[in-house]
Amino acid sequence: MTVYRVGGVVRDRLLGRDSQDADHVVVGATPEDMRARGFRPVGKDFPVFLHPDSGEEYALARTERKSGRGYHGFVFHTGPDVSLEDDLARRDLTVNAMAETEDGQIIDPHGGRRDLEARVLRHVSPAFREDPVRILRLGRFHARLPDFRIADETRELCRAMVADGEVEHLVPERVWQELSGALMATRPSRFFELLRECGALAVLLPELDRLFGVPQVAEHHPEIDTGIHTLMVVDQAARMNGSLPARFAALVHDLGKGLTPADQLPRHVGHEKAGLAPIRAVCERLRVSVECRDLALQVGEHHLVAHRAAELRPETVVRLFERLDAFRRPERLEPFLLACEADRRGRTGREDEAYPQADFLRRAHAEAAAVEARPFVEQGLEGPAIAQAVHTERVRRIAALSRA
């Protein structure tokens, strides 16, 4: 029984980066051997075990054979006869197909170290095309490692996989897992650029794909193309270290512009309301978390209101906070403001512009949230009269702030 560190932990160490991956492959062992040493089995499709002390994953070396469509269409084989080289040959990219012995020796049968030095993402073998998830993983690594390029032959393989219909068999949970991982990377736009180039975006996110080529008013959007603007907004949200809900909201905030009638272009009157249905459709289809869905709907509907914060009547500012539910759930305000600021900065030549609207709305919220119901109760007000009095006082305080 021999244990090797494999995959991401080896790649990241060679890149001089900290790694969250701590995967190991075990050669020459059976499931019974692992259980006898105290490892706890967790794998359903193939034997994966948790170390009894560290909790890290240890998988038995395995081979795989295509048996059907999609992510689950594989038959796996494990056993003491499966070698380390057999296991590495089934992996997706050369930079992920390296192993390391306990004494630090690198085992690299597919040139992963060479590709790391050349900053290239390249598939290990033609078997790459058998698993459509690998397109998403490739895109995620491209977003995480923006100084790497994708090998031409790997791009061509992705296009062939889409043409063969493999992407249509991806399960929603796996798509969301990879998409959310890409959103949290350094340059999320790289993920969506790859998907669009190979045709997968039209299959998985047609609501986003249709934004490319849709014009906007050049005065407000020097980049003109709505799809390009959207990817700039997502990268801005990443640059500002936004949370996953904020980055997802940035991604889908303008979906309504894909529904604007051609005779109204390049203007998009009412795109905020029009975008709510496609946002809901994306969230339902990909089984997006409730937190991400709710913020995406709020940003989609109200981002233009936030942009006009300095011009708004105090009554409108209070109504905005009420619609965000920001008095009961104040933690919603910051991700909303970050997504709105990313939208304003996600435009050619305006990437570093100030966004004073956010500071004003923070101060306005603090003033309004400080209003308490107790004084009105002590005055003898009851029921709806208390809520109205609180609302009126909030409006009064924001009006005073605006004058100041």
Secondary structure per residue as TSV (DSSP state, phi and psi in degrees):
chain	resnum	aa	ss	phi	psi
A	1	M	-	360.0	119.8
A	2	T	E	-125.8	136.3
A	3	V	E	-112.0	135.1
A	4	Y	E	-127.0	143.8
A	5	R	E	-77.8	139.9
A	6	V	E	-139.0	161.7
A	7	G	T	71.6	-130.1
A	8	G	H	-60.7	-36.2
A	9	V	H	-66.5	-34.6
A	10	V	H	-73.1	-46.9
A	11	R	H	-56.0	-50.6
A	12	D	H	-67.8	-34.9
A	13	R	H	-63.9	-41.9
A	14	L	H	-67.0	-26.3
A	15	L	H	-85.0	-5.5
A	16	G	T	75.2	28.3
A	17	R	-	-114.6	153.2
A	18	D	-	-69.4	145.7
A	19	S	-	-123.5	138.2
A	20	Q	S	-90.4	-13.8
A	21	D	-	-84.2	130.8
A	22	A	-	-136.2	59.5
A	23	D	-	-92.8	147.1
A	24	H	E	-132.6	148.5
A	25	V	E	-118.5	140.4
A	26	V	E	-113.8	125.2
A	27	V	E	-110.6	136.3
A	28	G	S	86.8	21.7
A	29	A	-	-129.7	161.9
A	30	T	-	-114.7	164.9
A	31	P	H	-55.5	-35.3
A	32	E	H	-65.6	-38.6
A	33	D	H	-60.5	-42.1
A	34	M	H	-66.1	-45.6
A	35	R	H	-64.4	-35.1
A	36	A	H	-64.2	-26.3
A	37	R	T	-92.4	7.1
A	38	G	T	92.7	3.2
A	39	F	-	-72.0	142.6
A	40	R	E	-101.7	123.1
A	41	P	E	-72.2	138.2
A	42	V	-	-132.9	-16.3
A	43	G	-	-74.7	141.9
A	44	K	S	-97.9	-47.8
A	45	D	S	-84.3	-28.3
A	46	F	S	-153.5	157.2
A	47	P	-	-69.3	111.4
A	48	V	E	-123.1	139.5
A	49	F	E	-131.7	152.3
A	50	L	E	-101.8	134.4
A	51	H	-	-62.4	136.7
A	52	P	T	-63.2	-23.2
A	53	D	T	-105.6	-53.4
A	54	S	T	-83.0	-23.5
A	55	G	-	78.7	2.4
A	56	E	-	-72.7	157.2
A	57	E	E	-84.4	136.2
A	58	Y	E	-128.8	119.3
A	59	A	E	-111.4	140.6
A	60	L	E	-68.6	140.9
A	61	A	-	-56.0	139.6
A	62	R	E	-147.5	160.8
A	63	T	E	-118.5	165.2
A	64	E	E	-141.1	151.6
A	65	R	E	-134.5	133.6
A	66	K	E	-66.6	130.3
A	67	S	-	-129.8	-6.4
A	68	G	S	-174.1	-171.3
A	69	R	S	-80.9	152.5
A	70	G	S	80.2	-169.7
A	71	Y	T	-66.7	-34.1
A	72	H	T	-92.2	2.6
A	73	G	-	-84.5	55.8
A	74	F	E	-138.6	148.5
A	75	V	E	-112.4	129.0
A	76	F	E	-106.3	149.1
A	77	H	E	-130.1	127.9
A	78	T	E	-126.3	156.1
A	79	G	S	165.5	165.1
A	80	P	T	-60.4	-17.6
A	81	D	T	-82.9	-10.7
A	82	V	-	-80.6	123.3
A	83	S	-	-86.9	167.4
A	84	L	H	-61.4	-41.7
A	85	E	H	-62.6	-37.8
A	86	D	H	-60.3	-43.2
A	87	D	H	-67.2	-43.9
A	88	L	H	-66.8	-29.5
A	89	A	H	-67.2	-21.5
A	90	R	T	-89.2	-1.3
A	91	R	S	-79.9	166.8
A	92	D	S	-79.2	-57.0
A	93	L	B	-116.4	149.6
A	94	T	G	-59.0	-34.9
A	95	V	G	-71.6	-13.5
A	96	N	G	-104.9	2.8
A	97	A	S	-109.0	37.8
A	98	M	-	-115.0	153.4
A	99	A	E	-129.6	162.3
A	100	E	E	-137.3	131.9
A	101	T	-	-77.3	171.4
A	102	E	T	-63.2	-26.6
A	103	D	T	-94.7	11.6
A	104	G	-	92.6	5.8
A	105	Q	-	-74.9	131.7
A	106	I	E	-91.4	128.8
A	107	I	E	-109.3	117.6
A	108	D	-	-139.4	76.5
A	109	P	T	-75.9	-9.5
A	110	H	T	-120.4	14.8
A	111	G	-	75.9	28.9
A	112	G	H	-65.4	-37.8
A	113	R	H	-66.1	-40.1
A	114	R	H	-61.6	-42.4
A	115	D	H	-70.5	-31.1
A	116	L	H	-61.9	-45.5
A	117	E	H	-65.9	-34.1
A	118	A	H	-87.0	-3.9
A	119	R	T	58.1	54.7
A	120	V	E	-126.0	135.3
A	121	L	E	-101.2	115.6
A	122	R	-	-135.9	140.1
A	123	H	B	-71.0	152.5
A	124	V	S	-74.2	-45.1
A	125	S	S	-154.3	171.1
A	126	P	G	-59.6	-17.1
A	127	A	G	-63.6	-14.1
A	128	F	G	-50.4	-38.1
A	129	R	G	-71.3	-8.8
A	130	E	G	-79.3	-16.9
A	131	D	-	-125.1	107.4
A	132	P	T	-64.0	-21.6
A	133	V	H	-60.6	-24.8
A	134	R	H	-66.9	-25.9
A	135	I	H	-63.7	-43.7
A	136	L	H	-67.3	-41.0
A	137	R	H	-64.0	-41.2
A	138	L	H	-59.2	-45.5
A	139	G	H	-62.3	-38.8
A	140	R	H	-65.7	-41.8
A	141	F	H	-66.1	-34.6
A	142	H	H	-65.7	-34.9
A	143	A	H	-73.3	-34.8
A	144	R	H	-77.5	-31.6
A	145	L	-	-119.8	71.7
A	146	P	T	-66.6	-14.2
A	147	D	T	-87.6	1.3
A	148	F	-	-93.5	150.9
A	149	R	E	-110.6	158.6
A	150	I	E	-95.1	131.0
A	151	A	-	-59.0	141.9
A	152	D	H	-56.7	-41.6
A	153	E	H	-68.2	-27.5
A	154	T	H	-74.8	-39.8
A	155	R	H	-59.6	-43.0
A	156	E	H	-63.8	-38.2
A	157	L	H	-64.0	-39.3
A	158	C	H	-61.9	-43.0
A	159	R	H	-62.0	-40.2
A	160	A	H	-65.7	-37.5
A	161	M	H	-63.7	-42.3
A	162	V	H	-65.1	-43.0
A	163	A	H	-62.2	-31.5
A	164	D	T	-78.7	-5.6
A	165	G	T	85.5	8.5
A	166	E	G	-62.3	-38.0
A	167	V	G	-64.5	-27.3
A	168	E	G	-66.0	-13.7
A	169	H	G	-101.9	8.1
A	170	L	-	-70.3	139.8
A	171	V	-	-84.5	145.3
A	172	P	H	-55.7	-41.9
A	173	E	H	-61.5	-37.6
A	174	R	H	-72.7	-37.3
A	175	V	H	-62.0	-47.1
A	176	W	H	-64.8	-37.8
A	177	Q	H	-59.8	-46.6
A	178	E	H	-73.7	-39.4
A	179	L	H	-63.8	-44.5
A	180	S	H	-66.3	-35.4
A	181	G	H	-63.8	-39.9
A	182	A	H	-66.3	-38.7
A	183	L	H	-61.0	-30.5
A	184	M	T	-89.4	6.7
A	185	A	S	-84.8	179.0
A	186	T	S	-66.3	-44.3
A	187	R	-	-129.2	79.6
A	188	P	T	-55.6	-29.2
A	189	S	H	-57.8	-30.4
A	190	R	H	-61.0	-36.1
A	191	F	H	-61.0	-48.7
A	192	F	H	-74.3	-29.6
A	193	E	H	-63.8	-43.3
A	194	L	H	-63.8	-46.2
A	195	L	H	-60.0	-39.9
A	196	R	H	-68.3	-42.3
A	197	E	H	-61.6	-39.5
A	198	C	H	-90.9	-3.3
A	199	G	T	94.5	-2.0
A	200	A	H	-73.4	-27.4
A	201	L	H	-64.2	-39.0
A	202	A	H	-64.3	-26.9
A	203	V	H	-83.2	-45.2
A	204	L	H	-89.0	-37.2
A	205	L	-	-136.5	67.0
A	206	P	H	-61.2	-27.8
A	207	E	H	-64.1	-34.7
A	208	L	H	-80.7	-41.3
A	209	D	H	-59.4	-36.2
A	210	R	T	-72.6	-8.8
A	211	L	T	-73.7	-23.9
A	212	F	T	-73.9	128.9
A	213	G	T	93.0	-5.9
A	214	V	-	-86.8	119.4
A	215	P	B	-80.8	155.9
A	216	Q	-	-126.9	168.0
A	217	V	-	-65.8	122.0
A	218	A	T	-62.6	-29.4
A	219	E	T	-59.2	-39.5
A	220	H	T	-94.8	-25.5
A	221	H	-	-132.1	85.3
A	222	P	T	-58.1	-25.5
A	223	E	T	-76.3	-16.0
A	224	I	-	66.1	-58.2
A	225	D	B	-68.0	127.3
A	226	T	H	-66.1	-37.9
A	227	G	H	-64.6	-42.4
A	228	I	H	-62.9	-43.7
A	229	H	H	-56.9	-44.7
A	230	T	H	-59.9	-43.9
A	231	L	H	-68.7	-32.2
A	232	M	H	-65.9	-38.2
A	233	V	H	-65.2	-43.6
A	234	V	H	-62.3	-42.2
A	235	D	H	-65.9	-34.9
A	236	Q	H	-64.5	-41.9
A	237	A	H	-62.0	-36.2
A	238	A	H	-69.4	-42.4
A	239	R	H	-59.4	-33.4
A	240	M	T	-88.3	7.7
A	241	N	T	62.1	40.7
A	242	G	-	-69.2	156.3
A	243	S	-	-72.3	169.3
A	244	L	H	-58.6	-46.2
A	245	P	H	-58.2	-39.7
A	246	A	H	-66.2	-39.6
A	247	R	H	-71.0	-38.2
A	248	F	H	-66.5	-40.2
A	249	A	H	-61.4	-39.6
A	250	A	H	-61.0	-37.5
A	251	L	H	-65.8	-39.0
A	252	V	H	-108.6	7.0
A	253	H	T	-65.2	-25.2
A	254	D	T	-111.9	22.1
A	255	L	G	-58.9	-25.6
A	256	G	G	-63.7	-24.8
A	257	K	G	-68.2	-20.1
A	258	G	G	-74.8	-7.7
A	259	L	G	-108.3	-0.1
A	260	T	S	-65.0	128.2
A	261	P	-	-57.6	144.6
A	262	A	G	-59.2	-33.1
A	263	D	G	-75.6	-5.2
A	264	Q	G	-102.0	-11.5
A	265	L	T	-65.9	148.6
A	266	P	T	-90.6	9.1
A	267	R	-	-81.3	155.9
A	268	H	-	-136.4	61.9
A	269	V	T	-65.3	126.7
A	270	G	T	78.0	16.3
A	271	H	H	-67.3	-22.8
A	272	E	H	-62.1	-51.8
A	273	K	H	-67.3	-38.8
A	274	A	H	-63.4	-27.3
A	275	G	T	-79.8	-11.3
A	276	L	H	-65.9	-41.3
A	277	A	H	-63.3	-49.0
A	278	P	H	-65.0	-31.7
A	279	I	H	-62.2	-46.1
A	280	R	H	-62.0	-39.2
A	281	A	H	-63.0	-44.3
A	282	V	H	-62.2	-46.1
A	283	C	H	-63.4	-40.2
A	284	E	H	-69.3	-43.3
A	285	R	H	-66.8	-40.4
A	286	L	H	-93.3	-0.2
A	287	R	T	56.1	50.2
A	288	V	-	-68.4	148.6
A	289	S	-	-61.6	153.5
A	290	V	H	-60.8	-40.3
A	291	E	H	-61.8	-44.2
A	292	C	H	-66.9	-42.2
A	293	R	H	-62.3	-47.3
A	294	D	H	-63.8	-44.0
A	295	L	H	-66.8	-39.0
A	296	A	H	-60.2	-41.6
A	297	L	H	-66.5	-40.1
A	298	Q	H	-66.4	-44.5
A	299	V	H	-66.7	-42.9
A	300	G	H	-57.9	-40.4
A	301	E	H	-83.1	-31.6
A	302	H	H	-119.2	7.1
A	303	H	H	-65.5	-33.4
A	304	L	H	-71.1	-29.7
A	305	V	H	-63.4	-44.1
A	306	A	H	-62.2	-39.0
A	307	H	H	-61.5	-27.8
A	308	R	T	-99.2	23.0
A	309	A	G	-52.8	-41.8
A	310	A	G	-68.8	-19.9
A	311	E	G	-96.6	-9.9
A	312	L	S	-74.3	148.3
A	313	R	-	-69.6	146.7
A	314	P	H	-52.9	-37.0
A	315	E	H	-59.5	-40.8
A	316	T	H	-68.2	-36.9
A	317	V	H	-62.8	-44.7
A	318	V	H	-62.8	-42.7
A	319	R	H	-61.9	-36.9
A	320	L	H	-60.9	-47.7
A	321	F	H	-62.0	-37.6
A	322	E	H	-66.0	-39.8
A	323	R	H	-70.6	-28.7
A	324	L	T	-79.0	-8.4
A	325	D	T	58.3	34.5
A	326	A	T	-79.5	-10.4
A	327	F	T	-82.5	-39.8
A	328	R	T	-81.3	-30.5
A	329	R	-	-129.9	73.9
A	330	P	G	-61.4	-20.6
A	331	E	G	-67.0	-11.4
A	332	R	G	-77.3	-20.5
A	333	L	H	-67.5	-47.4
A	334	E	H	-62.7	-47.9
A	335	P	H	-63.6	-31.6
A	336	F	H	-63.5	-47.1
A	337	L	H	-66.0	-37.2
A	338	L	H	-64.1	-43.8
A	339	A	H	-64.0	-38.6
A	340	C	H	-66.2	-41.7
A	341	E	H	-65.4	-39.1
A	342	A	H	-61.5	-37.1
A	343	D	H	-63.2	-42.9
A	344	R	H	-68.5	-35.5
A	345	R	H	-85.4	-15.3
A	346	G	S	-81.1	56.3
A	347	R	S	-143.7	143.5
A	348	T	T	-56.9	123.9
A	349	G	T	83.7	-2.1
A	350	R	-	-120.5	18.6
A	351	E	T	-63.2	-24.3
A	352	D	T	-115.9	14.9
A	353	E	-	-65.5	147.0
A	354	A	-	-69.6	155.7
A	355	Y	-	-131.5	74.9
A	356	P	H	-63.5	-18.3
A	357	Q	H	-56.9	-37.7
A	358	A	H	-64.8	-44.2
A	359	D	H	-63.9	-41.6
A	360	F	H	-61.8	-45.0
A	361	L	H	-67.3	-33.1
A	362	R	H	-63.9	-46.0
A	363	R	H	-66.3	-39.6
A	364	A	H	-64.1	-41.1
A	365	H	H	-65.3	-42.3
A	366	A	H	-60.7	-42.7
A	367	E	H	-62.9	-47.1
A	368	A	H	-69.4	-39.0
A	369	A	H	-69.1	-19.0
A	370	A	T	-76.0	-11.9
A	371	V	-	-71.7	128.6
A	372	E	-	-112.1	156.4
A	373	A	S	-81.9	-22.2
A	374	R	H	-55.3	-45.9
A	375	P	H	-58.6	-33.8
A	376	F	H	-76.3	-31.2
A	377	V	H	-65.8	-41.5
A	378	E	H	-66.6	-23.2
A	379	Q	T	-78.4	-7.0
A	380	G	T	97.3	4.4
A	381	L	-	-72.0	153.1
A	382	E	-	-136.9	154.6
A	383	G	T	52.5	-132.0
A	384	P	H	-57.9	-26.1
A	385	A	H	-64.9	-34.3
A	386	I	H	-66.0	-47.3
A	387	A	H	-60.3	-39.4
A	388	Q	H	-67.9	-39.0
A	389	A	H	-66.0	-40.9
A	390	V	H	-62.0	-45.2
A	391	H	H	-59.5	-45.7
A	392	T	H	-62.9	-40.6
A	393	E	H	-67.3	-37.2
A	394	R	H	-62.5	-43.8
A	395	V	H	-61.1	-43.1
A	396	R	H	-61.7	-42.3
A	397	R	H	-67.9	-38.7
A	398	I	H	-69.6	-34.3
A	399	A	H	-62.5	-41.6
A	400	A	H	-64.8	-38.0
A	401	L	H	-65.3	-40.5
A	402	S	H	-64.2	-41.9
A	403	R	H	-65.0	-37.2
A	404	A	-	-68.4	360.0
